[in-house]
Amino acid sequence: MVKRRPVDDYLPILVLLILGFLFAAVSFVASSLLAPRKRPTAAKTAPYECGIVPTIEPPTRFPVRFYLIAMIFIIFDIEIVFLYPWAVVFHQLQSFGLVEVLVFAVVVFASFLFLISNGALTWGPAKKLERAMPSRTSSSTIARIAAGPGGPGSRPDPSGPGRIGTTDPVPPATGDPVSPAGPGRAA
C-alpha cells in the first residue's frame, strides 16, 4: 500500500486555484485583444431610459440599502453552508457540537437583530394610510359632472400652473371666421 502524505489531499485545491487565476488572466487578455478600438460617442455613453432623453444628471450619492440586504443574505447563506458539515458529523461532536452551533446561531441572529434595529431593512419613510375613495354611484357621478370645471374631480389645466379646468373657447358657429390668434385677440 502506498502511503499518502497529508499535503497530497490539498493538491486538487491548488490545481483549482491555478485554473481560476488562469481563467481570469485569459479573460482579461482576450477582452483587451477582441474589444473594439473606437472610442464611444457621447450618445452611446449617455444613460438610456426607455427612449426618454435624460433632462437632469443622476444624483451623485447612491443609497446603500441594497448592499446591506445583499450582505444579510450572504451572512445567512454562509450560516447554512456551515450547518451542512455540522449536520453530517453531529453524532461525533455530541453535546460540544450542539453548544457550538447554538452559540454560532445566537451570534448570527443577534447581528440580524442589530441590523434590523439600525434600519437596514427600512427602504424609505413610513407609508401613511389614506382613506379610500368613496364608492362611485350614478348620483355621485352626476353631482361631479354637474359641478363643472374647477369642481370636484377636475384636473389641473396643462396650459399653466394653478389654473383649474379647461379654458378652451367654445367653437364658433358654422360660417363664422376664426381668427388665427384666437377669439378677442389681435392677429
C-alpha positions as CSV (number, residue, x, y, z in Angstrom):
1,M,0.0,0.0,0.0
2,V,1.3,3.4,-0.9
3,K,1.5,5.8,1.9
4,R,-0.1,9.2,1.1
5,R,1.1,12.4,2.6
6,P,-1.4,14.9,4.1
7,V,-0.2,17.5,1.6
8,D,-1.5,15.3,-1.3
9,D,-5.0,16.0,-0.2
10,Y,-4.6,19.7,-0.9
11,L,-3.3,19.2,-4.4
12,P,-6.8,19.4,-6.1
13,I,-7.4,22.7,-4.3
14,L,-4.1,24.1,-5.6
15,V,-4.9,23.0,-9.1
16,L,-8.4,24.6,-8.8
17,L,-6.9,27.9,-7.7
18,I,-4.3,27.9,-10.5
19,L,-7.1,27.2,-13.0
20,G,-9.2,30.0,-11.6
21,F,-6.3,32.5,-11.9
22,L,-5.5,31.3,-15.4
23,F,-9.2,31.7,-16.5
24,A,-9.3,35.3,-15.1
25,A,-6.0,36.2,-16.8
26,V,-7.1,34.7,-20.1
27,S,-10.4,36.5,-19.9
28,F,-8.7,39.9,-19.3
29,V,-6.2,39.4,-22.2
30,A,-8.9,38.1,-24.6
31,S,-11.3,41.1,-23.8
32,S,-8.4,43.6,-24.4
33,L,-7.5,41.9,-27.7
34,L,-11.0,41.5,-29.0
35,A,-12.6,44.7,-27.8
36,P,-13.3,47.4,-30.4
37,R,-10.7,50.1,-30.6
38,K,-13.1,53.0,-31.4
39,R,-13.9,55.4,-28.6
40,P,-17.7,55.5,-27.8
41,T,-19.6,58.7,-28.6
42,A,-21.4,60.8,-26.1
43,A,-24.7,59.4,-27.3
44,K,-23.5,55.8,-26.6
45,T,-22.3,56.6,-23.1
46,A,-25.4,58.5,-22.1
47,P,-27.9,56.7,-19.9
48,Y,-30.9,55.2,-21.7
49,E,-34.2,55.1,-20.0
50,C,-36.8,53.6,-22.4
51,G,-36.3,56.2,-25.0
52,I,-36.6,59.2,-22.7
53,V,-33.8,61.7,-23.1
54,P,-32.4,62.5,-19.6
55,T,-33.0,66.1,-18.6
56,I,-31.0,66.1,-15.3
57,E,-27.8,64.5,-14.2
58,P,-28.2,61.4,-12.0
59,P,-27.6,62.1,-8.3
60,T,-24.0,61.6,-7.0
61,R,-25.0,59.8,-3.9
62,F,-26.2,56.2,-4.2
63,P,-28.2,54.5,-1.4
64,V,-26.5,51.5,0.1
65,R,-29.7,49.8,1.3
66,F,-29.4,47.2,-1.4
67,Y,-25.9,46.3,-0.4
68,L,-27.0,45.8,3.2
69,I,-29.7,43.5,2.1
70,A,-27.2,41.6,0.0
71,M,-24.8,41.3,2.9
72,I,-27.5,40.0,5.2
73,F,-28.4,37.4,2.6
74,I,-24.8,36.3,2.3
75,I,-24.4,36.1,6.1
76,F,-27.4,33.7,6.3
77,D,-26.2,31.8,3.3
78,I,-22.8,31.2,4.9
79,E,-24.6,30.1,8.1
80,I,-26.5,27.5,6.1
81,V,-23.3,26.4,4.4
82,F,-21.7,25.8,7.9
83,L,-24.7,23.9,9.1
84,Y,-24.4,21.2,6.5
85,P,-21.0,19.8,7.6
86,W,-22.1,20.2,11.2
87,A,-25.2,18.1,10.5
88,V,-23.0,15.4,8.9
89,V,-20.8,14.9,12.0
90,F,-23.4,15.8,14.6
91,H,-23.2,12.4,16.3
92,Q,-19.4,12.5,16.5
93,L,-19.4,16.0,18.1
94,Q,-22.1,15.2,20.7
95,S,-23.1,17.9,23.1
96,F,-20.0,20.0,22.3
97,G,-21.1,20.3,18.7
98,L,-24.6,21.3,19.8
99,V,-23.4,24.0,22.1
100,E,-21.1,25.4,19.4
101,V,-23.8,25.6,16.7
102,L,-26.2,27.2,19.2
103,V,-23.6,29.9,20.0
104,F,-23.0,30.4,16.3
105,A,-26.7,30.7,15.6
106,V,-27.2,33.1,18.5
107,V,-24.3,35.4,17.3
108,V,-25.7,35.5,13.7
109,F,-29.3,36.1,15.0
110,A,-28.0,38.9,17.3
111,S,-26.3,40.5,14.3
112,F,-29.5,40.2,12.4
113,L,-31.5,41.9,15.2
114,F,-28.8,44.7,15.4
115,L,-29.2,45.3,11.6
116,I,-33.0,45.5,11.9
117,S,-32.7,47.9,14.9
118,N,-30.4,50.2,12.8
119,G,-32.9,50.2,10.0
120,A,-31.1,48.0,7.5
121,L,-34.4,46.7,6.1
122,T,-36.1,50.1,6.0
123,W,-36.5,51.3,2.4
124,G,-37.8,54.7,3.0
125,P,-40.2,56.8,5.0
126,A,-43.2,55.1,6.6
127,K,-46.2,55.0,4.3
128,K,-49.3,56.6,5.7
129,L,-52.7,55.0,5.0
130,E,-55.1,57.2,3.2
131,R,-58.8,56.9,3.2
132,A,-60.1,55.1,0.2
133,M,-62.2,56.9,-2.3
134,P,-65.9,56.6,-1.7
135,S,-67.6,54.2,-4.0
136,R,-68.9,55.6,-7.2
137,T,-72.6,55.6,-7.8
138,S,-74.6,57.2,-10.6
139,S,-75.7,60.0,-8.3
140,S,-72.1,60.8,-7.3
141,T,-71.1,60.8,-10.9
142,I,-73.9,63.2,-11.9
143,A,-73.0,65.5,-9.0
144,R,-69.4,65.5,-10.1
145,I,-70.2,66.3,-13.7
146,A,-72.8,68.9,-12.7
147,A,-70.1,70.7,-10.7
148,G,-68.4,71.6,-14.0
149,P,-64.8,72.8,-14.5
150,G,-63.0,73.5,-11.3
151,G,-65.4,71.4,-9.3
152,P,-64.7,68.1,-7.6
153,G,-62.8,65.7,-9.8
154,S,-61.4,68.2,-12.2
155,R,-57.8,68.1,-13.2
156,P,-55.3,71.0,-13.4
157,D,-55.1,72.6,-16.8
158,P,-51.8,71.7,-18.6
159,S,-51.6,75.2,-20.1
160,G,-50.5,76.8,-16.9
161,P,-49.8,76.3,-13.2
162,G,-52.6,76.9,-10.8
163,R,-55.3,77.1,-13.5
164,I,-58.2,74.7,-12.9
165,G,-60.5,73.3,-15.5
166,T,-60.4,73.8,-19.2
167,T,-60.1,77.2,-20.8
168,D,-60.8,76.2,-24.4
169,P,-63.2,78.6,-26.1
170,V,-66.5,77.5,-27.4
171,P,-66.0,76.7,-31.1
172,P,-67.6,79.3,-33.4
173,A,-70.8,78.5,-35.2
174,T,-70.6,77.3,-38.8
175,G,-69.7,80.0,-41.2
176,D,-68.1,82.4,-38.6
177,P,-64.5,83.3,-39.5
178,V,-61.9,82.0,-37.0
179,S,-59.0,84.3,-36.1
180,P,-55.6,82.5,-36.0
181,A,-54.7,84.2,-32.7
182,G,-58.0,83.1,-31.1
183,P,-61.2,85.0,-30.2
184,G,-60.8,88.5,-28.8
185,R,-57.1,88.8,-29.7
186,A,-55.4,90.9,-32.3
187,A,-53.6,89.0,-35.1
